[in-house]
Amino acid sequence: MTVTTRPTRKTRSARPAPETGSGLRGWLWASGQLIVLGVEVLALLFLLANPAFRPRAIQVVGSTHLDAQQVVAAMGMPPDRSIFLLDHSVLETRLRALPWVRSASVALTLPDHVQVTIDEWIPVAVLQQGERSFFLNAQGRILGPAPEAGSLPIVQRPALASTQAGTVVVSPELEALLIPMSSGFRGAYHMRIVAFFLDDRQGLSVKTDRGFVIYFGQMATANERATLEPKLAALRALASRIDLVSSPITYVNLMNPAAPAVQMRPGR
């Protein structure tokens, strides 16, 4: 077998294209972009350092139990911080940590204006501990000292360890039952509730303006709270047989609504 080879034809290599001015134009374009970026950085630094953009005009709206100084202090804005570096959501979160603040909104307006709108909790009850009283909100938390109870329901917790603002005194679920119970008690039973008592096991009792106590039992769970209505119904049935207003009663025990017990004062 004979193997033959054919000579290959050599091709000419491509000559490099002659250089043009594109490299110079690219360099000039990049340099221009750096200059623009530098100007923008300098302008930004100028704005951040300019005292004219520091928050000075601070307006607080809607606050009655908190003064403006307390609100400003709670936001924790450094006096030398530019308004461009403030985050309204962070400021609002700090304000909501205040016991009296239910919600808050912060609006930042150039060059130096900050408007704070506060929605405060409305007290719905009063905690009475000895000679001291504290407002409670709808979540059963302490808002702050109360100069007087007025017409608000009074709750007493003798075993409560702390009376600091924000402390939960009564569960929101139970408080939502006690408030209408307080307002409707006179119409239903012709007597007024002087105070609600809660012991360390969430046992509920009521002191009436007739001088006797009504025991309702534990109200810690949803099932236990559900027994409050039948216990009040048992009290209405009892009132149809006994004059609760004028009888010399020491206490009424409604822990078992099917068999309520009445203790009269001795000697009667």
C-alpha positions in Angstrom: 0.0 0.0 0.0 1.3 3.3 -1.0 0.6 6.3 1.1 1.0 9.7 -0.5 0.7 13.1 1.1 -0.4 16.3 -0.5 1.4 19.5 0.4 -0.8 22.0 2.2 -1.2 25.5 1.0 0.1 28.1 3.4 -2.4 30.9 4.3 -1.3 34.3 5.0 -1.8 35.5 8.5 -4.2 38.4 9.0 -2.5 41.7 9.6 -3.5 43.5 12.8 -5.9 46.4 12.3 -4.3 49.7 12.7 -4.9 51.4 16.0 -7.6 54.1 16.0 -8.7 56.7 18.5 -11.1 54.4 20.2 -8.7 53.7 23.1 -8.3 57.4 23.8 -12.0 57.9 23.6 -12.6 55.1 26.1 -10.1 56.5 28.5 -11.6 59.9 28.3 -15.1 58.4 28.9 -13.9 56.5 31.9 -12.2 59.6 33.3 -15.4 61.6 32.8 -17.4 59.0 34.7 -15.0 59.1 37.6 -15.2 62.8 37.7 -19.0 62.7 37.8 -18.9 60.1 40.5 -16.5 62.2 42.5 -18.7 65.2 42.2 -21.8 63.2 43.3 -19.9 61.9 46.3 -18.7 65.3 47.3 -22.3 66.6 46.9 -23.6 63.8 49.1 -21.0 64.4 51.8 -21.9 68.1 51.7 -25.6 67.3 52.2 -24.9 64.9 55.1 -22.6 67.3 56.8 -24.7 70.4 56.3 -26.2 71.6 59.6 -29.2 72.9 57.7 -30.4 69.3 57.2 -30.3 68.3 60.9 -33.7 67.7 62.5 -34.5 70.9 64.4 -38.2 71.6 63.9 -39.9 68.7 65.7 -43.6 68.8 66.1 -45.5 66.3 68.3 -49.3 65.9 67.6 -51.8 63.8 69.6 -49.9 63.3 72.8 -51.7 64.2 76.1 -50.0 62.0 78.7 -46.5 62.3 77.2 -44.9 65.7 76.7 -42.8 66.5 73.7 -39.5 66.1 75.5 -40.4 62.5 76.4 -41.4 61.7 72.8 -38.2 63.2 71.4 -36.1 61.4 73.9 -37.8 58.1 73.1 -36.9 58.4 69.4 -33.2 58.7 70.3 -32.2 61.0 67.3 -28.6 62.2 67.6 -28.5 66.0 67.4 -25.8 65.9 64.7 -27.5 63.3 62.5 -28.7 64.4 59.1 -32.3 64.0 58.2 -31.2 61.9 55.2 -29.9 59.2 57.6 -33.1 58.9 59.7 -35.4 55.9 59.2 -39.0 56.8 60.1 -39.9 53.1 60.7 -37.1 52.7 63.3 -38.3 55.9 65.0 -41.9 54.6 65.0 -40.8 51.3 66.6 -39.1 53.1 69.4 -42.1 55.2 70.1 -44.4 52.2 70.2 -42.3 50.8 73.0 -43.7 53.6 75.3 -46.6 52.2 77.4 -48.9 55.1 76.5 -48.3 54.8 72.8 -50.8 52.7 70.9 -49.5 53.7 67.5 -47.2 56.3 66.1 -46.2 57.7 62.7 -43.2 59.9 61.9 -43.0 62.1 58.8 -39.6 63.6 57.7 -39.7 66.7 55.6 -36.7 68.6 54.1 -34.8 70.5 55.2 -35.2 69.9 59.0 -38.8 69.1 59.9 -40.0 66.0 61.8 -43.7 65.6 62.6 -44.7 62.9 65.1 -48.3 61.8 65.3 -49.2 59.8 68.5 -52.3 57.7 69.1 -52.4 57.1 72.8 -54.2 54.3 74.7 -57.4 55.3 76.4 -57.5 54.0 80.0 -60.3 51.5 80.5 -59.7 50.5 84.1 -57.6 51.4 87.2 -55.3 49.2 89.2 -55.4 50.1 92.9 -52.5 49.0 95.1 -52.8 50.4 98.6 -52.8 54.2 98.2 -51.4 54.1 94.7 -53.5 53.8 91.5 -52.4 53.1 87.9 -54.3 53.4 84.6 -54.8 50.2 82.6 -55.3 49.9 78.9 -57.5 47.5 76.9 -54.6 44.9 77.0 -54.6 44.9 80.8 -51.2 46.6 80.9 -50.2 49.4 83.3 -50.0 52.8 81.5 -48.9 55.0 84.3 -50.0 56.6 87.6 -53.6 57.5 87.9 -54.5 60.6 90.0 -58.0 59.2 90.5 -60.2 56.4 89.3 -63.2 58.4 88.4 -65.8 56.2 86.9 -63.4 53.6 85.6 -63.6 50.0 87.0 -61.1 49.3 89.8 -59.0 46.1 89.9 -57.0 45.0 92.9 -54.1 42.5 92.7 -52.7 42.1 96.2 -50.1 39.6 95.1 -48.9 41.6 92.0 -45.1 41.7 92.1 -44.5 44.8 89.9 -46.4 48.0 89.2 -44.0 49.2 86.5 -45.5 50.6 83.3 -46.1 47.8 80.8 -46.8 45.2 83.4 -49.8 42.9 82.6 -52.3 43.1 85.5 -55.3 41.2 83.9 -55.6 39.3 80.7 -57.3 41.2 77.8 -59.9 38.4 77.5 -60.9 38.7 81.2 -60.8 42.5 81.2 -63.1 42.6 78.2 -65.7 40.8 80.4 -65.2 42.8 83.5 -65.7 46.3 81.9 -69.3 45.7 80.7 -70.0 43.7 83.9 -69.0 46.8 85.9 -71.2 49.2 83.9 -74.3 46.9 83.9 -74.1 45.6 87.4 -76.3 48.4 89.0 -79.0 48.0 86.4 -79.1 44.2 86.8 -78.7 43.8 90.6 -79.4 47.3 92.0 -75.9 47.6 93.5 -72.5 48.8 92.4 -69.2 47.0 92.1 -66.6 48.8 94.3 -63.7 46.7 93.1 -62.6 43.5 91.3 -60.1 41.3 93.2 -57.8 38.9 91.4 -55.6 36.6 93.5 -52.3 34.9 92.4 -54.3 32.0 90.8 -56.6 34.4 88.8 -59.4 33.8 91.3 -62.0 36.5 90.8 -64.1 38.1 93.5 -66.1 41.3 93.6 -66.7 43.7 96.4 -70.1 45.4 96.3 -71.2 48.7 97.7 -73.6 46.8 100.0 -70.5 45.6 101.9 -70.4 41.9 100.9 -68.2 40.0 98.5 -69.2 37.8 95.6 -66.9 34.9 94.7 -66.7 33.7 91.1 -63.8 31.4 91.1 -60.8 31.0 88.8 -60.8 32.9 85.5 -57.4 31.9 84.1 -58.5 29.8 81.1 -61.1 30.3 78.3 -63.3 27.5 79.7 -63.2 29.2 83.2 -64.1 32.6 81.8 -67.0 31.0 79.9 -68.5 30.2 83.3 -68.9 33.8 84.2 -72.2 34.3 82.3 -74.0 31.3 83.9 -72.7 32.5 87.3 -74.2 35.9 86.7 -77.4 34.2 85.7 -77.3 32.3 89.0 -76.9 35.6 90.8 -80.0 37.0 89.0 -82.0 33.9 90.1 -80.7 34.4 93.6 -81.8 38.1 93.6 -85.3 37.0 92.8 -85.5 35.1 96.1 -83.2 37.2 98.4 -83.1 40.9 98.8 -79.4 41.4 98.0 -79.6 45.1 98.6 -80.7 45.1 102.2 -80.1 41.6 103.5 -77.2 41.2 106.1 -75.0 39.2 103.7 -71.3 38.4 104.3 -70.6 36.8 101.0 -72.2 35.0 98.0 -70.4 32.0 96.5 -71.1 31.4 92.8 -68.2 29.0 92.1 -70.8 26.4 91.5 -73.6 28.2 89.6 -75.9 25.2 90.0 -75.8 25.6 93.8 -74.9 29.2 94.9 -74.2 29.7 98.5 -75.1 32.8 100.7 -73.5 33.5 104.0 -75.4 35.8 106.4 -73.8 37.8 109.1 -73.9 36.1 112.5 -76.8 36.9 114.8 -79.3 37.4 112.0 
